[in-house]
Amino acid sequence: MTPEQKQIVKDTWAAVVPIQEQAAELFYGRLFSEYPEVKPMFKGDMQEQGEKLMKMIDQAVGSLDNLEPLIEPLKAAGKAHKDYGVEKADYSKVGACLLWTLEQGLGEAYNPSVQDAWGETYGTLSSVMIEGAEYDVPVLTKPVQKKSWIKSMFAKA
């Protein structure tokens, strides 16, 4: 992300914070209307879920200049989401609904630069979550035996 994109995200998020409860309602309303297949994944109190979403976005925006402290929590969140049934393709659905929600909340302040900055932000964060979800590697119970073709490949190098 460029410094300009980071600033755009910070500035536009500051405009969303006062209406974050409504933004969360808009977001989940859009998500469930556009992608009804994801609704069963949400079993808890939706107001509480909205608060969690807004808090997570707030932390991410506050950490744009140093995302390192968010890497492990984002990976853990990705794994947890996978356990809830979230698939890789669902991240693009969420991203589309996030951008739509920002467009509704920001009105005329939403423009291609805002869309690009938020798209870049969401893409960065969601890729870390996806990495966390895919990070599971089965534990090997017996040593792997090298195949002869692997040995020959390295012998030629």
DRENSE-95900 format. One record per residue (C-alpha): residue number from 0; residue in three letters; x, y, z. Coordinates in nm, 3 decimals, decimal comma, m for minus. Layout:
N
<node><num>NUM</num><residu>ALA</residu><u>X</u><v>Y</v><w>Z</w></node>
...
***
This chain:
157
<node><num>0</num><residu>MET</residu><u>0,000</u><v>0,000</v><w>0,000</w></node>
<node><num>1</num><residu>THR</residu><u>0,116</u><v>0,348</v><w>m0,075</w></node>
<node><num>2</num><residu>PRO</residu><u>0,129</u><v>0,615</v><w>0,198</w></node>
<node><num>3</num><residu>GLU</residu><u>m0,152</u><v>0,794</v><w>0,014</w></node>
<node><num>4</num><residu>GLN</residu><u>m0,372</u><v>0,484</v><w>0,021</w></node>
<node><num>5</num><residu>LYS</residu><u>m0,308</u><v>0,438</v><w>0,392</w></node>
<node><num>6</num><residu>GLN</residu><u>m0,410</u><v>0,799</v><w>0,456</w></node>
<node><num>7</num><residu>ILE</residu><u>m0,725</u><v>0,761</v><w>0,246</w></node>
<node><num>8</num><residu>VAL</residu><u>m0,825</u><v>0,454</v><w>0,447</w></node>
<node><num>9</num><residu>LYS</residu><u>m0,757</u><v>0,633</v><w>0,777</w></node>
<node><num>10</num><residu>ASP</residu><u>m0,950</u><v>0,944</v><w>0,672</w></node>
<node><num>11</num><residu>THR</residu><u>m1,250</u><v>0,758</v><w>0,536</w></node>
<node><num>12</num><residu>TRP</residu><u>m1,261</u><v>0,522</v><w>0,834</w></node>
<node><num>13</num><residu>ALA</residu><u>m1,276</u><v>0,827</v><w>1,062</w></node>
<node><num>14</num><residu>ALA</residu><u>m1,595</u><v>0,923</v><w>0,877</w></node>
<node><num>15</num><residu>VAL</residu><u>m1,741</u><v>0,574</v><w>0,926</w></node>
<node><num>16</num><residu>VAL</residu><u>m1,665</u><v>0,541</v><w>1,299</w></node>
<node><num>17</num><residu>PRO</residu><u>m1,958</u><v>0,763</v><w>1,410</w></node>
<node><num>18</num><residu>ILE</residu><u>m2,198</u><v>0,546</v><w>1,207</w></node>
<node><num>19</num><residu>GLN</residu><u>m2,030</u><v>0,211</v><w>1,263</w></node>
<node><num>20</num><residu>GLU</residu><u>m2,338</u><v>0,044</v><w>1,412</w></node>
<node><num>21</num><residu>GLN</residu><u>m2,541</u><v>0,133</v><w>1,103</w></node>
<node><num>22</num><residu>ALA</residu><u>m2,247</u><v>0,036</v><w>0,881</w></node>
<node><num>23</num><residu>ALA</residu><u>m2,237</u><v>m0,309</v><w>1,040</w></node>
<node><num>24</num><residu>GLU</residu><u>m2,612</u><v>m0,351</v><w>0,985</w></node>
<node><num>25</num><residu>LEU</residu><u>m2,574</u><v>m0,243</v><w>0,622</w></node>
<node><num>26</num><residu>PHE</residu><u>m2,281</u><v>m0,477</v><w>0,572</w></node>
<node><num>27</num><residu>TYR</residu><u>m2,451</u><v>m0,787</v><w>0,708</w></node>
<node><num>28</num><residu>GLY</residu><u>m2,779</u><v>m0,699</v><w>0,540</w></node>
<node><num>29</num><residu>ARG</residu><u>m2,599</u><v>m0,680</v><w>0,207</w></node>
<node><num>30</num><residu>LEU</residu><u>m2,394</u><v>m0,993</v><w>0,273</w></node>
<node><num>31</num><residu>PHE</residu><u>m2,703</u><v>m1,201</v><w>0,355</w></node>
<node><num>32</num><residu>SER</residu><u>m2,914</u><v>m1,063</v><w>0,070</w></node>
<node><num>33</num><residu>GLU</residu><u>m2,643</u><v>m1,110</v><w>m0,193</w></node>
<node><num>34</num><residu>TYR</residu><u>m2,504</u><v>m1,435</v><w>m0,056</w></node>
<node><num>35</num><residu>PRO</residu><u>m2,775</u><v>m1,612</v><w>0,148</w></node>
<node><num>36</num><residu>GLU</residu><u>m2,565</u><v>m1,928</v><w>0,157</w></node>
<node><num>37</num><residu>VAL</residu><u>m2,332</u><v>m1,766</v><w>0,414</w></node>
<node><num>38</num><residu>LYS</residu><u>m2,606</u><v>m1,678</v><w>0,664</w></node>
<node><num>39</num><residu>PRO</residu><u>m2,603</u><v>m2,019</v><w>0,840</w></node>
<node><num>40</num><residu>MET</residu><u>m2,240</u><v>m1,953</v><w>0,938</w></node>
<node><num>41</num><residu>PHE</residu><u>m2,361</u><v>m1,675</v><w>1,170</w></node>
<node><num>42</num><residu>LYS</residu><u>m2,531</u><v>m1,829</v><w>1,471</w></node>
<node><num>43</num><residu>GLY</residu><u>m2,474</u><v>m1,565</v><w>1,735</w></node>
<node><num>44</num><residu>ASP</residu><u>m2,609</u><v>m1,220</v><w>1,814</w></node>
<node><num>45</num><residu>MET</residu><u>m2,567</u><v>m1,012</v><w>1,499</w></node>
<node><num>46</num><residu>GLN</residu><u>m2,528</u><v>m0,686</v><w>1,689</w></node>
<node><num>47</num><residu>GLU</residu><u>m2,236</u><v>m0,842</v><w>1,875</w></node>
<node><num>48</num><residu>GLN</residu><u>m2,099</u><v>m0,977</v><w>1,547</w></node>
<node><num>49</num><residu>GLY</residu><u>m2,122</u><v>m0,628</v><w>1,398</w></node>
<node><num>50</num><residu>GLU</residu><u>m1,933</u><v>m0,484</v><w>1,693</w></node>
<node><num>51</num><residu>LYS</residu><u>m1,658</u><v>m0,744</v><w>1,646</w></node>
<node><num>52</num><residu>LEU</residu><u>m1,634</u><v>m0,661</v><w>1,276</w></node>
<node><num>53</num><residu>MET</residu><u>m1,606</u><v>m0,288</v><w>1,341</w></node>
<node><num>54</num><residu>LYS</residu><u>m1,348</u><v>m0,344</v><w>1,615</w></node>
<node><num>55</num><residu>MET</residu><u>m1,141</u><v>m0,564</v><w>1,383</w></node>
<node><num>56</num><residu>ILE</residu><u>m1,153</u><v>m0,305</v><w>1,105</w></node>
<node><num>57</num><residu>ASP</residu><u>m1,065</u><v>m0,031</v><w>1,353</w></node>
<node><num>58</num><residu>GLN</residu><u>m0,760</u><v>m0,226</v><w>1,472</w></node>
<node><num>59</num><residu>ALA</residu><u>m0,651</u><v>m0,291</v><w>1,116</w></node>
<node><num>60</num><residu>VAL</residu><u>m0,685</u><v>0,074</v><w>1,017</w></node>
<node><num>61</num><residu>GLY</residu><u>m0,495</u><v>0,177</v><w>1,330</w></node>
<node><num>62</num><residu>SER</residu><u>m0,215</u><v>m0,064</v><w>1,237</w></node>
<node><num>63</num><residu>LEU</residu><u>m0,175</u><v>0,024</v><w>0,870</w></node>
<node><num>64</num><residu>ASP</residu><u>0,169</u><v>0,170</v><w>0,929</w></node>
<node><num>65</num><residu>ASN</residu><u>0,285</u><v>m0,148</v><w>1,104</w></node>
<node><num>66</num><residu>LEU</residu><u>0,080</u><v>m0,458</v><w>1,027</w></node>
<node><num>67</num><residu>GLU</residu><u>0,331</u><v>m0,695</v><w>1,186</w></node>
<node><num>68</num><residu>PRO</residu><u>0,147</u><v>m0,719</v><w>1,522</w></node>
<node><num>69</num><residu>LEU</residu><u>m0,170</u><v>m0,819</v><w>1,336</w></node>
<node><num>70</num><residu>ILE</residu><u>m0,021</u><v>m1,106</v><w>1,136</w></node>
<node><num>71</num><residu>GLU</residu><u>m0,063</u><v>m1,384</v><w>1,393</w></node>
<node><num>72</num><residu>PRO</residu><u>m0,409</u><v>m1,270</v><w>1,511</w></node>
<node><num>73</num><residu>LEU</residu><u>m0,524</u><v>m1,249</v><w>1,148</w></node>
<node><num>74</num><residu>LYS</residu><u>m0,390</u><v>m1,596</v><w>1,074</w></node>
<node><num>75</num><residu>ALA</residu><u>m0,568</u><v>m1,728</v><w>1,383</w></node>
<node><num>76</num><residu>ALA</residu><u>m0,889</u><v>m1,556</v><w>1,272</w></node>
<node><num>77</num><residu>GLY</residu><u>m0,850</u><v>m1,716</v><w>0,930</w></node>
<node><num>78</num><residu>LYS</residu><u>m0,818</u><v>m2,059</v><w>1,085</w></node>
<node><num>79</num><residu>ALA</residu><u>m1,120</u><v>m1,995</v><w>1,308</w></node>
<node><num>80</num><residu>HIS</residu><u>m1,323</u><v>m1,880</v><w>1,009</w></node>
<node><num>81</num><residu>LYS</residu><u>m1,226</u><v>m2,196</v><w>0,823</w></node>
<node><num>82</num><residu>ASP</residu><u>m1,350</u><v>m2,398</v><w>1,120</w></node>
<node><num>83</num><residu>TYR</residu><u>m1,684</u><v>m2,212</v><w>1,092</w></node>
<node><num>84</num><residu>GLY</residu><u>m1,711</u><v>m2,323</v><w>0,730</w></node>
<node><num>85</num><residu>VAL</residu><u>m1,575</u><v>m2,015</v><w>0,553</w></node>
<node><num>86</num><residu>GLU</residu><u>m1,419</u><v>m2,102</v><w>0,220</w></node>
<node><num>87</num><residu>LYS</residu><u>m1,156</u><v>m1,908</v><w>0,028</w></node>
<node><num>88</num><residu>ALA</residu><u>m1,418</u><v>m1,782</v><w>m0,222</w></node>
<node><num>89</num><residu>ASP</residu><u>m1,618</u><v>m1,628</v><w>0,063</w></node>
<node><num>90</num><residu>TYR</residu><u>m1,349</u><v>m1,367</v><w>0,119</w></node>
<node><num>91</num><residu>SER</residu><u>m1,427</u><v>m1,197</v><w>m0,212</w></node>
<node><num>92</num><residu>LYS</residu><u>m1,796</u><v>m1,186</v><w>m0,115</w></node>
<node><num>93</num><residu>VAL</residu><u>m1,707</u><v>m1,012</v><w>0,210</w></node>
<node><num>94</num><residu>GLY</residu><u>m1,476</u><v>m0,771</v><w>0,026</w></node>
<node><num>95</num><residu>ALA</residu><u>m1,749</u><v>m0,676</v><w>m0,221</w></node>
<node><num>96</num><residu>CYS</residu><u>m1,994</u><v>m0,614</v><w>0,063</w></node>
<node><num>97</num><residu>LEU</residu><u>m1,738</u><v>m0,409</v><w>0,255</w></node>
<node><num>98</num><residu>LEU</residu><u>m1,678</u><v>m0,183</v><w>m0,045</w></node>
<node><num>99</num><residu>TRP</residu><u>m2,053</u><v>m0,150</v><w>m0,103</w></node>
<node><num>100</num><residu>THR</residu><u>m2,105</u><v>m0,058</v><w>0,263</w></node>
<node><num>101</num><residu>LEU</residu><u>m1,831</u><v>0,204</v><w>0,247</w></node>
<node><num>102</num><residu>GLU</residu><u>m1,989</u><v>0,348</v><w>m0,067</w></node>
<node><num>103</num><residu>GLN</residu><u>m2,324</u><v>0,377</v><w>0,110</w></node>
<node><num>104</num><residu>GLY</residu><u>m2,175</u><v>0,526</v><w>0,425</w></node>
<node><num>105</num><residu>LEU</residu><u>m1,938</u><v>0,771</v><w>0,260</w></node>
<node><num>106</num><residu>GLY</residu><u>m2,172</u><v>0,888</v><w>m0,014</w></node>
<node><num>107</num><residu>GLU</residu><u>m2,005</u><v>1,141</v><w>m0,244</w></node>
<node><num>108</num><residu>ALA</residu><u>m1,674</u><v>1,098</v><w>m0,060</w></node>
<node><num>109</num><residu>TYR</residu><u>m1,652</u><v>0,747</v><w>m0,205</w></node>
<node><num>110</num><residu>ASN</residu><u>m1,453</u><v>0,758</v><w>m0,529</w></node>
<node><num>111</num><residu>PRO</residu><u>m1,217</u><v>0,534</v><w>m0,728</w></node>
<node><num>112</num><residu>SER</residu><u>m0,921</u><v>0,629</v><w>m0,505</w></node>
<node><num>113</num><residu>VAL</residu><u>m1,115</u><v>0,530</v><w>m0,194</w></node>
<node><num>114</num><residu>GLN</residu><u>m1,225</u><v>0,207</v><w>m0,359</w></node>
<node><num>115</num><residu>ASP</residu><u>m0,868</u><v>0,124</v><w>m0,460</w></node>
<node><num>116</num><residu>ALA</residu><u>m0,728</u><v>0,204</v><w>m0,115</w></node>
<node><num>117</num><residu>TRP</residu><u>m0,986</u><v>m0,005</v><w>0,066</w></node>
<node><num>118</num><residu>GLY</residu><u>m0,958</u><v>m0,282</v><w>m0,190</w></node>
<node><num>119</num><residu>GLU</residu><u>m0,584</u><v>m0,294</v><w>m0,132</w></node>
<node><num>120</num><residu>THR</residu><u>m0,633</u><v>m0,291</v><w>0,246</w></node>
<node><num>121</num><residu>TYR</residu><u>m0,891</u><v>m0,567</v><w>0,241</w></node>
<node><num>122</num><residu>GLY</residu><u>m0,684</u><v>m0,769</v><w>m0,005</w></node>
<node><num>123</num><residu>THR</residu><u>m0,380</u><v>m0,749</v><w>0,221</w></node>
<node><num>124</num><residu>LEU</residu><u>m0,569</u><v>m0,844</v><w>0,537</w></node>
<node><num>125</num><residu>SER</residu><u>m0,776</u><v>m1,118</v><w>0,380</w></node>
<node><num>126</num><residu>SER</residu><u>m0,471</u><v>m1,277</v><w>0,218</w></node>
<node><num>127</num><residu>VAL</residu><u>m0,315</u><v>m1,315</v><w>0,564</w></node>
<node><num>128</num><residu>MET</residu><u>m0,637</u><v>m1,470</v><w>0,694</w></node>
<node><num>129</num><residu>ILE</residu><u>m0,649</u><v>m1,707</v><w>0,398</w></node>
<node><num>130</num><residu>GLU</residu><u>m0,288</u><v>m1,801</v><w>0,465</w></node>
<node><num>131</num><residu>GLY</residu><u>m0,383</u><v>m1,880</v><w>0,824</w></node>
<node><num>132</num><residu>ALA</residu><u>m0,673</u><v>m2,095</v><w>0,710</w></node>
<node><num>133</num><residu>GLU</residu><u>m0,453</u><v>m2,286</v><w>0,470</w></node>
<node><num>134</num><residu>TYR</residu><u>m0,163</u><v>m2,306</v><w>0,710</w></node>
<node><num>135</num><residu>ASP</residu><u>m0,274</u><v>m2,643</v><w>0,845</w></node>
<node><num>136</num><residu>VAL</residu><u>m0,028</u><v>m2,906</v><w>0,733</w></node>
<node><num>137</num><residu>PRO</residu><u>m0,103</u><v>m3,266</v><w>0,821</w></node>
<node><num>138</num><residu>VAL</residu><u>0,138</u><v>m3,412</v><w>1,071</w></node>
<node><num>139</num><residu>LEU</residu><u>0,342</u><v>m3,690</v><w>0,918</w></node>
<node><num>140</num><residu>THR</residu><u>0,334</u><v>m4,009</v><w>1,117</w></node>
<node><num>141</num><residu>LYS</residu><u>0,617</u><v>m4,174</v><w>0,930</w></node>
<node><num>142</num><residu>PRO</residu><u>0,921</u><v>m4,036</v><w>0,748</w></node>
<node><num>143</num><residu>VAL</residu><u>0,878</u><v>m3,945</v><w>0,386</w></node>
<node><num>144</num><residu>GLN</residu><u>1,084</u><v>m4,159</v><w>0,153</w></node>
<node><num>145</num><residu>LYS</residu><u>1,242</u><v>m3,971</v><w>m0,133</w></node>
<node><num>146</num><residu>LYS</residu><u>1,144</u><v>m4,095</v><w>m0,472</w></node>
<node><num>147</num><residu>SER</residu><u>1,422</u><v>m4,179</v><w>m0,712</w></node>
<node><num>148</num><residu>TRP</residu><u>1,304</u><v>m3,917</v><w>m0,962</w></node>
<node><num>149</num><residu>ILE</residu><u>1,349</u><v>m3,648</v><w>m0,697</w></node>
<node><num>150</num><residu>LYS</residu><u>1,705</u><v>m3,763</v><w>m0,636</w></node>
<node><num>151</num><residu>SER</residu><u>1,777</u><v>m3,762</v><w>m1,008</w></node>
<node><num>152</num><residu>MET</residu><u>1,634</u><v>m3,411</v><w>m1,041</w></node>
<node><num>153</num><residu>PHE</residu><u>1,879</u><v>m3,276</v><w>m0,786</w></node>
<node><num>154</num><residu>ALA</residu><u>2,168</u><v>m3,480</v><w>m0,925</w></node>
<node><num>155</num><residu>LYS</residu><u>2,136</u><v>m3,299</v><w>m1,258</w></node>
<node><num>156</num><residu>ALA</residu><u>2,131</u><v>m2,955</v><w>m1,101</w></node>
***
